Amino acid sequence: MDHPLNVTPLKDERTTTIPVHLQVLTTLRYLGSGSHQVTVGQDNLLAVSQATCHRILKNVIIAMDKYLLEEFVVFPTSDAELARIKQKFFQQFNIPGVVGAIDCTHVAILSPPKHVEHVYLNRKGYHSKNVQLICDTDLRIFNVNARFGGSTHDAFIWKRSQVRRYLKQRYDNGSRNTYLLGDGGYPTEPWLLVPYPRPTRRAQIDFNTAHCKARNPIERCNGCLKSRFRCISGDSLLRYEKSFCGQIINCCVIIHNFLVFNKYPAEDILDENLINEGNNIVDETDNNLDDDSDRILDVGRRERDNIANNYFL
C-alpha cells in the first residue's frame, strides 16, 4: 500500500533502503537547523550522503506540499468558526469582527538567474521571497502565499490573494463585519482594516493603539516560524530553485500549524530578533487595487470610522 504522503523508500549508494520515518526525520533536521545537506546527512543518527539527503528533501517536501497543505492551512469559512475567532479577538483587543492579522515577511534565497534577479531583490538589498501570512490569536496560520519575489509590494500580493477574493465575495453577498488587520502598507478596505495614517481625534488614536496590539499575533507568528525553522530565518539562505523554496516555506507552515494544533508552546522558542521587520504607515491612496478602488477605499474608511466612533470614544 502506498504511504499516505506518497513518500517512496529511497536507496542510498550502498543499496540500503531508507525507511520513510528516517526520510521525514532527515527533512525535519534540515528545516529546523538550516544546515547544509552535507551537515544534515553526516548526523550520526542519519548517516546518508549529500546526494541522498538532497533526494530525501525533494521527496518529502514535495509530498508534504502536495498532500498536506490544503489540510493543515485552511482559511475558516464556517459561520461558527468565524464567530469563535471574532470573539477571541474582541475579548483581547476590543475590535469587533476581526478574523485574522495579515503581514508579509522576507525569506532569503540564493541569487536567481540574471534575467529575473530584479524580481527577487528586496528593498534591503538581498534576494528573497516575500511571503504573505495570515494568522489568528493562537498563531495558527490560515493562509500562506510564497509565490512572489522580494521586490513585490505587500499590497500587490494581497490584491492577488484568494483570501481577498473570498472576503470581497462575502461582503458583496451581504455578509459584513468580517475583517483582517494589516499595517499601513495595505489599503483600507471594507474587509481589511489598517491604522489611521494621521490620527487627530482621540477615537482615532485609541483605535490605532488597539489595532497595533491586535496585530501583535502576526508579528509573533513570523518570529515563531523563523525561530522554529532556522532554514528560513535571517541567519540562513535557501539554496534551491525558486519554486522549491516556496514549497519549503509551505512545509514549515504545515508543521507549525501541526504544533499549534497540538499545543506545543511557542514562547519557549521565540526569538525576539526575528519578530517582523516593523510597521509601515503610508498614504492609503498609494495602494490602488481595483478599477473601483476609490469607492472601496471610501467604504473601508467608513467601516473604520464606525468602529472607532462606536468602540473607542
Buried (B, 14 or more C-beta within 10 A) or exposed (E): EEEEBEBEEBEBEEEEEBEBEBBBBBBBBBBBBBBBBEBBBBBEEBEBBBEBBBBBBBBBBBBBBEBBBEEBBBBBEEEEBBEEBBEBBBEBBBBBBBBBBBBBBBBBBEEBEEEEEEBBBBEEEBBBBBBBBBBBBEBBBBBBBBBBBBBBBBBBBBBBBEBBEBBBEBBEEEEEBBBBBBBBBBBBBBBBBBBBBEBEBEBBBBBBBBBBEBBBBBBBBBBBBBBBBBBBBBEBBBEBEBEBBBBBBBBBBBBBBEBBEEEEEBEEEBBEEBBBBEBBBBEBEEBBBEEEBEEBBEBBBEBBBEBBEEBBE
